[in-house]
Amino acid sequence: HPESTCVHVRHVPGVDGNNSAANGHDPVRMLGRQAESSRAAALIAAGTALHADAVAVEAALALAAVDIPSILLRGAVIARHFYGRSEVRAYGDADLLVEHSHRARAEHVFRDLGFEHVAVLGQRAADRPPWSSTWSRRADNAELDLHWSLVGARRPPYQVWETLRREVEPVAVLHSDLQGLN
């Protein structure tokens, strides 16, 4: 029809000497690979988050066993508040806050669980004031951050603890109830 013009451009493999399908550039195949890649990334993120949750439960229960209360920061707490049940939030470590006066005992508990302290930001003299320490366990590549304050907090650690401990509620993590921010 002279009133309308429809142009359909189709790449014919081999015509320009560049066989797109043979070189892996077939759009249909590319979309399929992207979907597979997205599924794989989601599975990896879910597995990593489950591992971090297991570490959080292990550490929180070990702390509770020696009367050290803890608050789960980030991880499952953030996922609960901001992500749907079918969405995956990627995280690879567990973050627990303890009262500053329990810090040394908590570190001892982590050592008993096979964790070693790893110096990172906030733990060298030239860094900002420290608010946490990072712990790693080689046996299962577990990562754990022990917080006694929060980065940027303008109050002493004991006030951070007193304020946040009033804002907790049970958070179900792998069939265990941990204390997490509400």
N, C-alpha and C positions, 0 to 999 in steps of 0.2 A: 504494500500500500504506500502511495506517495506521501500520505499524511504522517506516517510514523516510520521510524527507522529503528530497527533492532539489530544490534551488532553482537554477535556471539564470538568471542575469541577463544579458540581451543588450541592448546599446544599439541602438536602432533609429534610424538617421540621420533627422533631421528631426522626430522626435516631440517633442523638448523644445526645438526651435528652434535647437539647436546641432548642426549636422551635423559630427560628429567627422571622418569620412572626408574630407569636403570641406575641412576646416580642417587637414588633414595630421596628424590624431591617430589615424588608423586603426592599431591595435596591430600588425597584420601588416606594414603599410608602415613603421611606425616601427622595427620589428626589422630589416627589410631595410636601411633607411637607416643604422642603427647598425652593422650588419655591414659595409656599404660604407665607412662612416666609419672603422671599425677597420682594415679592409684598407688604406685610404688612409693612415691614420696609420702603419701598419706599413711601408708602402712608403716614405713620407717618412723615417721613422726609419732604415730600411735605407740609403736613398740618402745621408742625412746622415752616417751612420756610414762608408759606403764613401768618401765625400769626405774625412772626417777620417783614415781609414786611408791614403788616397793621400797626404795631407799628411804624415802620420807617416813613411811610407816615403821620400818625397822629402827630408824634413829629415834623417832618420837617415842616409840614404845620402850626402847632401851633407856631413854632419858626419864620417862615416867616411872620406870622400875626403880630408879634411885631418887625418886621424888624431885625431879627437875621438870617443872611444867614448860611446855614449848608451844609456840604458835606457828602454824604453817603459813608461810608467806608465798605468794605467787603460785606457780604450778597449778594444782587442782583447784585452788581457791579462785584464781583468775579464770580458769576454764569454766567453773561453775557459774560465775557471775556474767561472763561476757560471750560465751560460746554456747550454741545449741547442742543438744545431745548427739546429733549426728556430725558435728564439726570437730575437727581435731586441732588442738592447740599444741604447737611444737614447743617442748621444753626438755632439757636434758639433765637438769640437776634439781636437787631439793633444797629449799631454803627454810631453815627453822630459826625462830627468834627465841632466845632465852633471856632471863633476867641477867643483867651484867654480873651480879654477885655469884651466879652459877656458871660463869664462863669456863673457869679452870676445870671444874668437875665435868662439864659437858665435853670439853676437849678430851678428858681422860676416857669418857664413855666412847667417844668416836675412835680413839686409839684402840680401845678394847674390841671395837667392831672391825678393826683392820684398816682404818683410814689413816692417812698420813697428811700432815699439814702441807699446803702448797702456797708459797708466797705469791700474791698477786696484788693488784691495785689496792691501796689502802693499808698496806702492810710494810711499806718502806718509809724511812724517815722523811723523804721528800714528798710523799703522797699526802693527800688530804687526811684528816684524822680518821683512824680506823673505825669501822662500824661492823665488820664481819671478818671471818677467816674462811678460807676455802680448804676443803678436805677431799682427798681422792683415794680410791681403793683400787689397786691394780687388778686384783683378782677378777673383778667384774666391770671394771671401768666406771665405777660409781663416783658421782660428784655430789658434794654436799657443802652448802654454805651455812656456817654457824653465825647468826646475827645476834648482836647484843644491842644494836641500835640500827638506825636506817640512814642511808646516805642522804645528806642534806638536812638531817634533823637538827633543829636549832635548840634543842633541849638536851640535858644530860641523859645518858642511857637509862637511868632508873625512871625518869619521867616518861621516856618513850615506852618503856615496859608498862608502867602504871596506866598510861593512856590506852595503849593497844589491848591490854589484857581485859579491859572493860568492853571491848568491841569484838569479842570472839563468839563463835558458835560452833557446834560440832559440824565437821565436814567429813562425809563418807569418802574414804580413800581405800580402795581395795578391801572392802568389808571391814574396815577399821574406822572408828570415829576419832579423828584428830581435831584439835582446836585450830580453827582458821578464822581469819578476819571475816566479819559479816558484811 
